[in-house]
Amino acid sequence: MSDEHIHQNFETRAIHAGNTADPLTGAVVPPIYQVSTYKQDGVGGLRGGYEYSRSANPTRTALEENLAALEGGRRGLAFASGLAAEDCLLRALLVPGDHVVIPNDAYGGTFRLFAKVASRWGVEWSVADTSDPAAVRDALTERTKAIWVETPSNPLLGITDIAALADVARTARVKLVVDNTFASPYLQQPLALGADVVVHSLTKYMGGHSDVVGGALVTADEALGEELAYHQNAMGAVAGPFDSWIVLRGIKTLAVRMDRHCANAERVARMLVEHPKVTQVLYPGLPEHPGHEVAAKQMRGYGGMVSFRVAGGEEAAVAVCDRAKLFTLGESLGGVESLIEHPGRMTHASAAGSALEVPADLVRLSVGIENVEDLLADLRQALG
């Protein structure tokens, strides 16, 4: 994050960080540099450090500067997807034989990356309840190099005390990685709480309109940032210029969108709590949620994701998804439109039969920014 943005409030940084006016025309929006290579002024004479767009591209640079400013980091890196960002991080931090503690409630794609890909080149992993610092401490081994956290988690909306786990990580001399996708930097600042690296799927709230796929890493450690940038260039799964531009556009309205997501989700959660066909509601904004106090301490708001369990088991949960009309049946989350899904058969099918298997009667909602009364009416009719 550049010094000029340090003292600005979030909403100002979201609009202005990285978004400098074009020096040629004065355009207030950074141009899309849809280019692969750059003319050099003599051998090695690079203009602004640009030589090839895998290594750097001005539109991506604008996004990366913006990401660093929003998370309070020194280096931001943008990738082709959230999983591409995660893969780069694992390869930069780990060597065969190293060990990582992962959550017992993690995104199915993250679990698949560890269980089916990283494990094949010798990375070991074990599962712990990251809401319990003692459980995480007990899961550490002499080969542990990182603790991986999602908070709120996907799809059970578990809450982890980031500052508490940062103490565990510092004592053990391991890195703390926090997936901040569900919260977005508007609601939560993991680096300020002691995390070493923040991970994002930019596809979700940062883009915000279900029209782009992307990922990001942000760190406050300049040396680690350089190491991540080296691997990003060496591996090549970078965000393209148009995708970077789309995410930058989405980020400008992140704060106002998140305010509406949070307000709508709270109304939805409270309606579901009172519905006779709902057996449990998982939303950190509810006082009865086990992570409510921690969430209140480390988050500005409780987010737009709500999960709930349905009386009648798996088939009843699937039927609710099928009957929804305004809530679109689909994977992903964080867009302006509301989505509904059955995690066990959709986003988390890869975790079936593992310690991360999700309840079969679970339904996950990404609550959008439509009129909340319309959303409530649709859920009532879907529940029957």
N, C-alpha and C positions, 0 to 999 in steps of 0.2 A: 504494500500500500504506500503510495507516495505521500510525502509529508503534507501536501496541500489538502488532503482529504481526512487527515487524522481527527480533526476537531469538528468535522461536519456530521450532522445527524444522518441516520440510515437512509431516509427517503431522498435526501440530497445526494448522497453517495451513489445510490442506485441509479440516479438519472445522469450524474455528471462524471463519475470515476471512469476513466478510460475513454470517455466520449468527448474528446477534444474536437473542436471544429476543424474541418479539412483545410489545410494551409493553402491549397490551390484555389478553391472556390468559396470557402467559408461555409460549406454545408455543415449544418449543426449535427447531422447524423454521420457517423463514420462510414465511408464508402465500403462497398463489398469488393475487396481486392481478389477477383476471380482470376488468379494468375498462378502459374506453377513456378516460374523462375524470374530472375531480376537481372537487369543489365548492371555490370560491374564497371567501375571507373578504373580500369586497369586490373591486373590480376590481384585478387584479394582486396580490391577497393570497393567495399560494400556500402551501399547507401542505407543508412539506418540499421545496418546489421542484417539486412535481408539478402539471402542468396537463393533459397529454395523453400517452397511453402510447406514442405514437411517439417523443416527446421523452425520456420517462423513465417507468419503471415500477418500483415498489419491489422486485418479485421479480427483475427484470433488474438493478437496482442491486446487489442482494445478490450475484448471480453476477459482475457486473463487478468488484466489490470483491474477491471471491475470486480471480478470474483475475489481477488486478494483484498480489495478495499472493503467489500461487504463482510468478509469473514475476519477482518482484522489481521490478515496474514501479510507476509513479505513476498510470497510467490504463489501465483495461481496458474494452473495448467488446465487446458481444455482438451477433451478427448472426444472420439467418435461416439462413445456410449459410456454409461456408468460402469459397465463391466470392463470395458477397455481401460478405464481409469484404475479400477481395482486390480486388474492384471498387472498393469505397469507398477503399481505400488508394491505388490507382492514380489515381483522380480527385483525391484530396487532394494527392498528391505531384507530379503531372505535368500538363503542358499540351501541346497539339499541337506536334510537333517534338522533344520530349524523347526520350531514349533510355534503355533499361534493358538490363543484361546479365542473361540468364537461364541456368539450368543446362542442360547437354546431357542431363540425366537428370531431367526434371521431371514432375510429375503431369500427366496428359493434359488435365485440366480447366484447369489453370493455363496450359498451352501454348495451348489453344484460346482462352482469354481474351485472351492477348496477340496470337495470330496472326489470329484471326477477329473480335475485338471491338475491343480497344484500337487495333489498327493502323488501323481504319476511321476513327478520329478523330485520326489523325496521330501516334500513339506508335510510335516505332521500337524494335526490339529486335534483339539478336544473341546468339548462343549461345557459351558458353565452358565449359570443364571447370573447375568451381568448386573441385575438389580441388587445382588448380594456381594459386596466387596470381599467378604471372607471366602465365598465360594470361588471367586475369581482368583484370589490369592492361593487357595488350595490347588487350583488347576495349573498353576505355573510350574514349569520344570526348568532344569538348568539350560535347556535348549530353547526356551521361550524367547521370542524376539518381539512379539507384538500382542496386544490385547485389542480385539475388534469389537466395536460396540455399535448398535443401532438404537437411537433413542429420539422419539418414540420408535418402537420396533414394528416390523412388518411381518405378520398382520395382526399381532395380538396387542399392539399398542403398549408394550411394556416400557417402563421408564428406568433409565440408569442414571445414577448420580455421577455425572462426569467428573466433578472435582474430587470425589472420593476415589474413583478409579484412577485419576491422574496421580494421586498420592501412592496408590498401589504400584502403578507403572514406574514412577520415579524411584521408589524404593528398590524395585526389582531391576531397574535399568533396562526397561523395555519401552517400546513405543506404544502410545495409545492412539488408536485410529477410531474416529467417530464418523459414522454415516449420518449426515445431517439432512438427508433428503426429505423426510417427513416434516421436519420443522422449518426448513429453509433458514438462511442466515437472518431473516427478519425476526424470527421467533427465538432463535437460540445461537449462541456464539461459543462453540466448543473450544476454540483456541484460547479464548479468554479464561476458560475454566481449566486449562491445563492440558488439553489434547495436543498431540504432536502433528497430526494430519487430519484434515476434514475431507470426506468423500461426498460427492453429490452425483445423483442422476439428474442432469440438467433437463432431461426429458420431462420431468415432473413440474414442481411449482415454479422453478426458475424460468423455464420456457413458458409454461402456464397455459398453452393453447392447443395441446395435443397435435402439434404440427412439426415437431423436430425431435431428434434423438441426439443426446449428448451426455457427456460426463465431465467431472472436474475433480482435481485435487488441489488443496490449499494448505500451505504450511507457513508457520512463522519462523522456521529455522532456515536461514539462507543456504547453509551447506546442504541440508536435506533437499531443499528446493532445486539446487543445482544437480544433485544426483537424480532426482525425479525427472528433470528436464533432459538430462543425458539419455535416460531410458526412454522417455517419450520420443525423442528424435530417433533413437536406435531401433525402436519397435514400430513406430510409425502410425499408430492408431489415433491420429490427431483429428480435431474438429475441423471441418471444412469451412471456408470463408462465409458461405451463405448460411450454414447452420449457426456459425458464431454470431452472425448479424441477427438472425431470428431470436436467439437466446438473449442477446443484448436488448432487443426491442421488448421482449417479455419481461425482463428484469426491471425495466423502468416503472412498471405498474405492480411489482411484487408486493409492496407494502399495502396498497389499497386492496389488492386481491386477497391477501392473507387475512386482513381484517374481516372481510366478508366470509371467507371460508370458515374462519373460527366461529363467527357469530352464527352462521347457518348450522355448523356441525354441533354446536352446543344445543341448539333447539332440537335438532334431530335426535341427539343422544337422550335428551330429557323425555321426548315423546316415546322413544323405544323402551326406556326404563319402565314406563307405565303400561306398555302394551302386553296383554295377557299371553300372546304367542311368542314372546321374547323371554328367554331364560336368563340371559346375561348380556350386559352392554359393556363394551371395552372402550373407554374414552377417558384420557387423563384429566379432562376438565371436570369429571364427576367427583365429588368429595369422597365417595366410597371407593374410588379407584386406588389400589395399593400404592401407586406411584404419584398420587395427586400432590402431596406436599413437596416432593422433590421437583416435580414439573413446575409447580408454582414458584419455586426458588430459582430455577435455571432457565425458564422460558417466559417470553413476553405474552404468549397465548398458547392454547392447547392444540391448535392445528385443525385441519379439515378432514381428518381420517377418523372414521368410526367403524368398529367391528361389533357384531352381535351374534349371539347363538339363538337358534330357533327351536322351539318345542316341536318334537316330531322327528328330529334327527336329520340325516343327510338329505333324504329325498325332499323333506319339507324345506330345507335351506335352498336346494336347487330350484324348487318350485317358486320360492320368493324371487329369486334372480330372474326366472323366466317370465314372471308376471309383471315385473317392473316395466314401466313405459317411459317415464321421464328420465329415470336413472338408466343410462345405457349399459347394457351387458357387455363388458369389455375389460381387458387387462389394462395395466398402467394406472396412473392417478395424477392428481395435481392440476388438471386442466380446469378451465372455467365451467365446463359442463360436468354434471354429476355422473359417476360411474358406479356400477354394482358388479360384484363378482363372487364366485365361490372359490376361495383360495385352495382348498384341498384338491380340486379338479383343474384349477387354472394356474395361477402364479406360483403356487407352492407344491405342484405335483411332483417335482423333483425331490422333495423332502419326504415323500411317502415311505413309511417303514423305517425312518430314522428317528433320532432323538428330537428332530425338529419338525416332525409331522404335526400338522395343525388339526384341530378338531373338525370332524366331518360335518358338524352342524353349524359351522361358522360362515357368516356372510360378511364381506368387507365392502364398505362404502367409501368412495372419494366424493365428499360433499362439495358441490360446485357453488357458483355464485348466483344461481337463479333465485327467483323469489322463494323464500323458505316455505311459504304456505303451500305452494305447488309441490315442493319436494315432500312435505309432510303428507299431503293428500296421496301422492303416488306410493309412498311407503305403506300407508294404511291399506290401500287397496291391494298392494302386493302381498301383504301379510294376511289379508283375508279377514 
